[in-house]
Amino acid sequence: MTLKELANTYQGIEKNPGVVGGNARIAGTRIAVWGLVESRQLGATDDRL
């Protein structure tokens, strides 16, 4: 297993140092996972996300 494979253990989630500050993001986008989690905690619905 390569280092990249170890860093990207969830299908559809990527981490790259030069994208979104190195934070986990939805693969192929610049949508940070933390933003989705925070929105959900603030009451956003699936439709809204």
N, C-alpha and C positions, 0 to 999 in steps of 0.2 A: 504494500500500500504506500502511495506517495504522500508527501507532506500536504499537497493540495487536497488529496482525497480525505485526509484526516481533518483538515480545517473545514471542509464542506460536508459534514456528516448528515445533514438533513437535505433530502431531495427538494430542490426548489429554493434553497437558501444558500447564498454565497457570501464569502468575506474576501475582499481584496483590499490591500493597503491603500490603493489610489482611488477607491470609489467609496463615497459616503463616509469618508474618514476612517475606513477600515471596519466599520460596523457591519453587522449581519444585515443582509438586504434580500429582497425577493430577486431570484435569479433573473438576469437580463434586464433589470430595472435599476433605478436609483431610489426605490422605496425602502426606507430603513425599517427593519422589523420592530425596533423600539418605538417608532412612530405609530405603527399599527397597534401595538400593545397598549401604549398610552391612550390612544383614541378609544380603544375598547374599554379601558378603565374609566374613561370619562363618559361612557354611555353610548358610544357609537354602535349602531346595529350592523349586521352583516351587509345589508343593502347599502348603507352609508359608506362602509369601508370599500 
